[in-house]
Amino acid sequence: MSNEYYNIEKILDRKKVSGKIHYKIKWEGYPMDQCTWEPLENLENVKALVDEYNQNHSTKNNQPKGKKNNTLLNKKRKEENKQKNHENENNLKQIKNQIKNQIKKNNNKDPSYKIDNSLKNVVTVKKQDETMMALVDKIEKNEELVKEFISTEELRRRNPWILLDFYESKIKFT
C-alpha cells in the first residue's frame, strides 16, 4: 500500500459498484480525463468532503445520483404508459368503428360505394411521383393471388379496411 496522498479538488459523482458506493474524484492539478472512481474506504481522510457531497446530492435511500432505482416511480410510469397505450388502442377501435359506421351509411346511400373483397391485404406502400401507391394482394376471378399497385386514394374507396389494417400494424406505442 502506497503512502502517497493526492489532494482532492472536488467530488463529482457517486455510484454503486458491486454493492459498494464509489465516488468520482477530480484530483487537484490533474485534468478531467484523469478523474477516478474511488471506494469510500480510500476516502477516510476526507470524510468531511464526502459528507458534504452526500448532503448536497442526497437522493431517496441515499442511492447514487443518476441511478434510476426508484421502483415506485418506475412502477407508476409503467402503469401510466400502460394506461396511455390502452387509451390509444381504445381510440383506434373507436375510430375504426366510426369508419365502419360511415361506410355502412355510404353503402346504403351510394350503390357505387361497395367494398371490393377481392383485395385481401396491403403488402407495402410507396410514393410514386406525388401519389401514394399500395402494393396489394388481390384474388383474381380464377382464384389466383396476384400483387397489384393501387393508389391509396382508390384503395380507400374500394376497401379502406385493408389500408387501415396495414397502418395499424405499423403503429408502435411506447
C-alpha positions in Angstrom: 0.0 0.0 0.0 1.4 3.4 -1.0 1.7 6.2 1.5 1.3 8.8 -1.3 -1.5 11.3 -0.8 -3.2 13.4 -3.5 -5.3 16.4 -2.9 -9.0 16.2 -4.0 -10.2 19.2 -5.9 -13.8 18.1 -6.0 -16.2 15.1 -5.7 -18.1 14.9 -9.0 -20.4 11.9 -8.7 -21.2 8.7 -6.9 -22.4 5.2 -8.0 -22.7 1.7 -6.6 -20.2 -0.9 -7.8 -20.6 -4.4 -6.5 -22.8 -3.2 -3.7 -20.2 -0.5 -2.5 -20.5 3.2 -3.1 -17.7 4.8 -5.2 -17.1 8.5 -5.7 -15.8 10.1 -8.8 -12.8 12.2 -7.8 -11.4 15.2 -9.6 -7.8 15.4 -8.4 -6.1 18.7 -7.8 -3.7 19.6 -10.6 -4.9 16.8 -12.9 -7.1 17.1 -16.0 -10.8 15.9 -16.0 -9.8 12.8 -18.1 -7.8 11.6 -15.1 -10.7 11.5 -12.7 -11.0 8.2 -10.9 -13.8 6.3 -9.1 -12.7 5.6 -5.5 -14.4 3.4 -2.9 -15.4 5.1 0.4 -12.6 3.3 2.3 -10.0 5.2 0.1 -11.5 8.5 1.2 -11.4 8.1 5.0 -9.0 11.1 5.3 -11.6 13.4 3.6 -14.7 12.2 5.4 -16.0 15.9 5.8 -15.7 16.3 2.0 -17.7 13.1 1.4 -20.3 14.1 4.0 -20.7 17.5 2.3 -21.1 15.9 -1.1 -23.7 13.4 0.2 -25.7 16.2 1.9 -25.7 18.4 -1.2 -26.5 15.4 -3.5 -28.8 13.3 -1.4 -31.4 11.2 -3.1 -34.0 8.9 -1.6 -32.5 6.0 0.3 -29.1 7.6 -0.4 -29.0 6.0 -3.9 -26.2 7.1 -6.1 -27.1 10.1 -8.3 -28.3 9.2 -11.7 -29.2 5.7 -10.8 -32.9 5.1 -11.6 -33.6 2.8 -8.7 -36.9 4.4 -7.7 -39.1 1.3 -8.1 -42.3 3.1 -7.0 -41.7 5.9 -9.6 -40.8 3.3 -12.3 -43.9 1.3 -11.5 -46.0 4.5 -11.7 -44.5 5.4 -15.0 -45.1 1.9 -16.4 -48.7 2.0 -15.2 -49.2 5.4 -16.8 -47.7 4.1 -20.1 -49.8 1.0 -19.9 -52.9 3.2 -19.4 -51.9 5.5 -22.3 -51.4 2.5 -24.6 -54.8 1.2 -23.6 -56.4 4.6 -24.3 -54.7 4.8 -27.7 -55.9 1.3 -28.6 -59.4 2.2 -27.5 -59.2 5.4 -29.6 -58.1 3.3 -32.6 -61.0 0.9 -32.1 -63.4 3.8 -31.8 -62.1 5.4 -35.0 -62.3 2.1 -36.7 -65.9 1.7 -35.6 -66.7 5.2 -36.7 -65.3 4.4 -40.2 -67.3 1.2 -40.3 -70.5 3.1 -39.5 -69.7 5.7 -42.1 -69.1 3.1 -44.7 -72.4 1.4 -43.9 -74.2 4.7 -44.2 -72.4 5.4 -47.5 -73.2 1.9 -48.8 -76.8 2.5 -48.2 -76.8 6.0 -49.8 -74.4 5.3 -52.7 -74.7 2.0 -54.5 -71.4 2.7 -56.3 -69.6 2.6 -52.9 -69.1 -1.1 -52.3 -66.3 -3.0 -50.6 -64.1 -4.8 -53.0 -63.5 -8.1 -51.3 -61.0 -9.3 -54.0 -58.4 -7.0 -52.3 -57.0 -9.0 -49.4 -54.2 -7.1 -47.8 -51.6 -4.3 -48.3 -48.0 -5.6 -48.6 -46.3 -2.2 -48.6 -46.8 1.4 -49.6 -44.5 3.7 -51.6 -44.6 7.1 -53.1 -44.6 7.2 -56.9 -44.3 10.7 -58.3 -46.7 12.6 -56.0 -49.0 9.7 -55.4 -49.0 7.1 -52.6 -49.3 3.7 -54.0 -50.1 0.5 -52.2 -49.0 -3.0 -53.3 -51.9 -5.2 -52.5 -52.7 -8.9 -52.7 -55.6 -9.4 -54.9 -57.6 -12.5 -55.8 -58.4 -12.8 -59.5 -61.6 -14.4 -60.8 -59.7 -17.6 -61.4 -58.9 -17.6 -57.6 -55.2 -16.8 -58.4 -53.5 -14.5 -55.9 -51.7 -11.6 -57.7 -49.9 -8.4 -56.5 -51.0 -5.1 -57.9 -50.2 -1.5 -57.2 -53.2 0.7 -56.5 -53.3 4.3 -55.4 -54.1 4.7 -51.7 -56.9 7.1 -52.7 -58.5 4.4 -54.9 -57.9 1.8 -52.2 -59.7 4.0 -49.6 -62.8 3.9 -51.9 -62.5 0.2 -52.8 -61.5 -1.4 -49.5 -60.4 1.0 -46.8 -60.2 -1.8 -44.2 -57.0 -3.4 -45.6 -55.3 0.0 -45.7 -56.4 0.8 -42.2 -55.2 -2.7 -41.0 -51.8 -2.1 -42.7 -51.3 1.3 -41.0 -52.4 -0.1 -37.6 -49.9 -2.9 -37.9 -47.1 -0.3 -38.3 -48.1 1.8 -35.2 -45.9 1.2 -32.2 -46.9 2.7 -28.8 -44.1 3.5 -26.4 
